[in-house]
């Protein structure tokens, strides 16, 4: 066998090892979350749901784009508050595969029931629900108020660390643009909503990792595997909120750390690795749950995919509602592009940093593929555009010669 063939086999084995390792880890962690006794979390889960009930399903601040998702946070608490009988290992495993919960259509909480439970036993098996272990652990000693406070403190610390590293490793401009892009969509709302937080935690951790451990960026194959793992972790933790930021931000930062490299090809290969990790680990939950429980989760998942990627009635009305915002974003992008063309530093700069333009289009591509989901949930999926703001803003900083905008005083006549 040729050296190239051996290399392909070794590479395939590495990815297979990563896949199996994540699959085992995710299964064990999910099972452990259901081993926590339900009575240990019920009081704080119920108190948290009462707080969300008092706030309303979707508390809004001025506009739809500044709106919390208490409905999904309540769903997370409902799933966390359910436990199989006796929390025996075999029941805990089945619980981790099916993710049962009690549900009542149209309400955050059934106040007629002293335990706050809905009347219908439902399943949400097509997601891993990786948030359950940290959530159930927190619910053993605090409610939603303590969880939100923890989110604010922890996310602020990660944000400061990431910005500081960008300032030292890359440039002040990159650090400021990152702070602007993330803060514009993230604070103060994201840490106050559990559903919104997961992707931002993963993204910040990944950005910090690629700047803290140089080996992750110097060796292309290692970085591709890092992106594979990042995609897998995203599918484990996320509810399909803004997963693309866990790819785009660490990828853009890594490309900035590799000046002069063939970054377009590098970015595309890393993106494929992330997508492979995201898709394969997500699909593995459907297969495992179907085989282990006899419940046809694959059909439910395939129906959901068909729905999320399709056009449905009412989509045109939604598009008209967000059309002014889309036009504003497109206009800003076109003006920036024109400035980059007219006031570029040199003829090589636009091409040298073209990978930033490519990565900035990732949210747009995501919206086109998952058009149904993206448009119906535009009031939180719009936050993925923080990646576009970061990449295109940084592209403008790297390409535009701002010295040409300086006003020079007229020479005085003698």
C-alpha positions in Angstrom: 0.0 0.0 0.0 1.3 3.5 -0.9 2.2 6.1 1.7 -0.8 8.1 0.7 -3.1 5.2 1.3 -1.6 4.6 4.7 -2.1 8.2 5.5 -5.8 8.1 4.6 -6.3 5.0 6.7 -4.6 6.6 9.7 -6.6 9.8 9.3 -9.9 7.8 9.1 -8.9 5.9 12.2 -8.2 9.1 14.1 -11.6 10.5 13.2 -13.3 7.2 14.0 -11.6 7.2 17.4 -12.7 10.8 18.1 -16.3 9.9 17.0 -16.4 6.8 19.3 -14.8 8.7 22.2 -17.4 11.5 21.9 -20.2 9.1 21.5 -19.2 7.2 24.6 -18.6 10.4 26.6 -21.9 11.9 25.6 -23.8 8.8 26.4 -22.2 8.4 29.8 -22.7 12.1 30.7 -26.3 12.0 29.6 -27.0 8.9 31.6 -25.3 10.4 34.7 -27.6 13.4 34.5 -30.6 11.1 34.9 -28.9 9.4 37.9 -29.5 12.6 40.0 -32.6 12.0 42.0 -35.6 13.9 40.8 -36.5 15.0 44.3 -33.1 16.8 44.6 -33.9 19.1 41.7 -37.7 19.4 41.8 -38.1 22.2 44.3 -35.7 24.6 42.5 -37.0 23.5 39.1 -40.6 24.3 40.1 -39.5 27.7 41.6 -37.6 28.5 38.4 -40.7 27.7 36.3 -42.9 29.9 38.5 -40.4 32.8 38.0 -40.5 32.2 34.2 -44.3 32.0 34.4 -44.4 35.5 36.0 -42.1 36.9 33.4 -44.1 35.5 30.4 -43.2 33.3 27.5 -41.3 35.8 25.5 -40.5 38.9 27.5 -39.5 41.6 25.0 -37.5 44.8 25.3 -38.5 47.3 22.6 -38.3 44.9 19.7 -38.5 41.2 18.7 -34.8 41.2 18.3 -34.3 41.8 22.0 -36.5 39.1 23.3 -35.9 36.2 25.8 -37.1 32.7 25.1 -38.6 31.7 28.5 -40.7 29.1 26.6 -37.7 27.0 25.7 -36.0 27.7 29.1 -39.1 26.3 30.7 -39.0 23.3 28.4 -35.4 22.7 29.5 -36.5 22.8 33.1 -39.4 20.4 32.4 -37.0 17.9 31.0 -34.6 18.4 33.9 -37.4 17.9 36.4 -38.3 14.5 34.9 -36.5 11.4 36.2 -37.1 7.7 35.5 -38.3 5.5 38.3 -35.7 5.0 41.0 -33.0 6.5 38.7 -31.6 3.0 38.2 -28.8 2.8 35.6 -30.9 1.1 33.0 -33.8 3.5 33.5 -31.3 6.5 33.5 -29.9 5.3 30.1 -33.4 5.0 28.7 -34.3 8.4 30.0 -31.1 9.9 28.4 -32.2 8.5 25.1 -35.9 9.6 25.2 -35.7 12.8 27.2 -39.3 12.6 28.5 -41.2 15.5 30.0 -44.7 16.5 31.0 -46.2 19.1 28.8 -49.4 21.3 28.5 -49.9 23.1 25.2 -50.2 26.9 25.6 -48.8 27.4 29.1 -45.4 27.7 30.7 -46.6 25.8 33.8 -49.8 24.1 34.8 -50.6 26.1 38.0 -53.6 23.8 38.7 -51.2 21.0 39.4 -49.4 21.5 42.8 -46.2 19.9 41.2 -46.5 22.2 38.2 -46.6 19.3 35.8 -48.4 19.1 32.5 -50.9 16.3 31.8 -49.2 14.9 28.6 -46.0 12.8 28.7 -43.9 13.8 25.7 -40.5 13.0 24.3 -37.8 15.2 22.8 -35.4 12.5 21.7 -33.9 14.0 18.6 -31.5 16.2 20.6 -28.8 15.1 23.0 -29.7 17.8 25.6 -26.2 17.9 26.9 -27.1 20.9 29.1 -29.0 18.6 31.4 -26.0 17.5 33.6 -24.9 21.1 34.5 -28.5 22.2 34.7 -29.6 19.4 37.1 -26.5 19.9 39.2 -27.2 23.6 39.6 -30.9 22.9 40.4 -29.8 20.9 43.4 -28.8 24.1 45.2 -30.2 27.1 43.3 -33.0 28.2 41.0 -33.1 30.2 37.7 -31.9 33.4 39.5 -28.7 31.7 40.6 -28.3 30.1 37.2 -28.6 33.4 35.4 -26.1 35.1 37.8 -23.6 32.2 37.2 -24.0 32.7 33.5 -23.4 36.5 33.7 -20.2 36.0 35.8 -18.8 33.1 33.8 -19.6 34.5 30.4 -18.1 37.9 31.3 -14.9 36.2 32.5 -14.6 34.2 29.3 -15.3 37.3 27.2 -12.5 39.3 29.0 -10.1 36.4 28.6 -10.9 36.1 24.8 -10.6 39.8 24.1 -7.3 40.0 26.1 -5.8 37.1 24.2 -6.9 38.6 20.8 -5.3 41.9 21.8 -2.0 40.2 22.6 -1.9 37.5 20.0 -3.4 39.3 17.0 -4.1 43.0 17.2 -6.1 45.7 19.1 -8.4 46.0 16.1 -9.2 42.3 16.1 -9.9 42.4 19.9 -12.1 45.5 19.6 -14.1 44.1 16.6 -14.6 40.8 18.5 -15.8 42.7 21.6 -18.2 44.8 19.4 -19.6 41.8 17.5 -20.2 39.6 20.5 -21.4 42.3 22.8 -23.8 43.7 20.2 -25.8 40.5 20.1 -24.8 38.9 23.4 -25.0 41.2 26.3 -27.0 41.6 28.5 -29.7 39.2 27.1 -27.8 36.0 26.2 -26.5 35.1 29.7 -30.0 35.6 31.0 -31.5 32.9 28.8 -30.2 29.3 29.1 -31.2 28.5 25.5 -29.2 31.3 24.1 -26.0 30.7 26.2 -24.8 27.3 25.0 -23.3 28.2 21.7 -21.7 31.4 23.1 -20.0 29.3 25.8 -18.7 26.8 23.2 -17.6 29.6 20.9 -15.7 31.5 23.6 -14.0 28.4 24.9 -13.0 27.4 21.3 -11.6 30.9 20.6 -9.6 30.9 23.9 -8.3 27.3 23.1 -6.9 28.1 19.7 -5.0 31.1 21.1 -3.8 29.4 24.2 -2.6 26.1 22.7 -0.4 27.0 19.6 -0.3 23.3 18.5 -4.0 23.6 17.5 -3.2 26.2 14.9 0.3 25.2 13.6 -0.7 21.8 12.5 -3.6 21.7 10.0 -4.6 18.2 10.6 -4.8 18.7 14.4 -6.9 21.8 13.8 -9.3 20.0 11.6 -9.8 17.4 14.3 -10.3 20.2 16.8 -13.1 21.5 14.6 -14.5 18.0 14.3 -14.7 17.8 18.1 -16.1 21.3 18.4 -18.9 20.4 15.9 -19.7 17.3 18.0 -19.8 19.2 21.2 -22.1 21.8 19.6 -24.6 19.1 18.5 -24.5 17.7 22.1 -25.2 20.9 23.9 -27.2 23.1 21.4 -30.9 23.4 20.6 -30.2 24.6 17.0 -29.9 28.3 18.1 -26.7 29.8 16.6 -24.4 26.8 16.1 -22.6 28.3 13.2 -20.7 30.7 15.5 -18.9 27.8 17.1 -17.4 27.2 13.7 -16.9 30.7 12.3 -15.3 32.5 15.2 -12.5 30.0 16.1 -11.9 29.4 12.4 -11.5 33.2 11.6 -9.2 33.6 14.6 -7.1 30.7 13.6 -6.8 32.0 10.0 -5.6 35.4 11.5 -2.9 33.5 13.4 -1.7 32.0 10.1 -0.7 35.0 8.0 0.3 34.3 4.5 -1.1 30.8 4.4 -3.6 29.3 1.9 -6.5 30.2 4.2 -9.4 29.7 1.8 -8.6 26.0 1.3 -7.8 25.7 5.0 -11.1 27.3 6.0 -13.1 25.1 3.7 -11.5 21.9 5.0 -11.9 22.9 8.6 -15.6 23.7 7.9 -16.1 20.3 6.4 -14.6 18.7 9.5 -16.8 20.8 11.8 -19.9 19.8 9.8 -18.9 16.1 9.9 -18.6 16.3 13.7 -21.8 18.2 14.1 -23.9 16.0 11.7 -22.5 12.6 12.7 -22.8 13.1 16.5 -26.3 14.5 16.1 -27.4 11.6 13.9 -25.9 9.1 16.2 -28.4 10.1 18.9 -31.3 9.2 16.6 -29.8 5.8 15.8 -28.9 5.0 19.4 -32.3 6.1 20.8 -34.2 4.1 18.1 -32.2 0.9 18.7 -32.1 1.1 22.5 -35.7 2.0 23.1 -37.7 0.8 20.1 -39.1 4.3 19.6 -38.7 5.5 16.0 -36.6 8.6 16.7 -35.2 8.5 13.1 -38.6 9.3 11.6 -39.2 12.2 14.0 -35.7 13.6 13.2 -36.1 13.2 9.4 -39.6 14.9 9.6 -38.0 17.8 11.6 -35.2 18.2 9.1 -37.7 18.2 6.2 -39.7 20.9 8.0 -36.8 23.1 9.0 -35.3 23.2 5.5 -38.6 23.7 3.6 -40.9 26.7 2.8 -44.3 26.7 4.5 -47.4 28.9 4.5 -46.9 32.2 6.2 -43.1 32.4 5.3 -43.7 35.3 2.9 -45.4 37.4 5.7 -42.4 36.7 8.0 -40.0 37.6 5.2 -41.8 40.9 4.7 -41.6 41.6 8.4 -37.8 41.2 8.5 -37.1 42.6 5.0 -36.3 46.2 6.2 -33.6 44.8 8.5 -32.2 42.6 5.7 -32.0 45.6 3.4 -30.2 47.6 6.1 -27.6 44.8 6.5 -27.1 44.4 2.8 -26.8 48.2 2.3 -24.1 48.3 5.1 -22.3 45.4 3.5 -22.3 47.0 0.1 -21.1 50.3 1.4 -18.2 48.6 3.2 -17.3 46.6 0.1 -17.2 49.8 -1.9 -14.9 51.5 0.6 -12.7 48.4 0.5 -12.4 48.7 -3.3 -11.9 52.5 -3.5 -9.6 53.0 -0.5 -7.7 49.7 -0.3 -4.2 49.8 1.1 -2.8 47.9 -1.9 -3.9 45.5 -4.6 -2.9 42.4 -2.7 -4.8 43.2 0.6 -8.4 42.3 -0.6 -7.3 38.9 -1.8 -5.0 38.2 1.2 -7.9 38.6 3.6 -10.6 37.1 1.4 -11.1 34.2 3.8 -12.7 36.7 6.2 -15.3 37.5 3.5 -16.0 33.8 3.0 -16.4 33.0 6.7 -18.6 36.1 7.1 -21.0 34.5 4.6 -21.5 31.3 6.7 -24.5 32.6 8.6 -26.1 33.6 5.3 -25.5 30.0 3.9 -27.0 28.6 7.2 -30.1 30.7 6.8 -30.6 29.6 3.2 -30.3 25.9 4.1 -32.4 26.0 7.3 -34.7 28.7 5.9 -37.8 27.6 7.7 -36.2 27.4 11.1 -34.1 30.6 10.6 -37.1 32.7 9.5 -39.6 31.4 12.1 -37.1 32.0 14.8 -35.5 35.1 13.4 -35.7 36.8 16.8 -32.8 34.6 18.0 -31.2 33.1 14.9 -30.2 36.7 13.9 -27.4 36.5 16.5 -25.4 34.4 14.1 -24.8 37.6 12.2 -22.3 38.5 14.9 -19.9 36.3 12.9 -20.5 38.4 9.8 -20.0 41.6 11.7 -16.7 40.3 13.1 -15.3 39.0 9.8 -16.4 41.7 7.5 -15.6 44.5 10.0 -12.1 43.0 10.5 -11.8 42.7 6.7 -12.5 46.4 6.3 -9.9 47.2 9.0 -7.3 45.1 7.3 -8.0 46.3 3.7 -9.1 50.0 3.9 -6.3 52.6 4.1 -7.8 54.9 6.7 -5.0 57.4 6.3 -6.6 58.5 3.1 -9.6 59.8 5.1 -7.4 62.1 7.2 -8.0 65.8 6.7 -4.7 67.7 6.0 -4.7 71.4 6.9 -4.2 73.7 3.9 -0.8 75.3 3.6 -0.7 78.9 4.6 0.2 81.3 1.9 3.4 83.3 2.5 
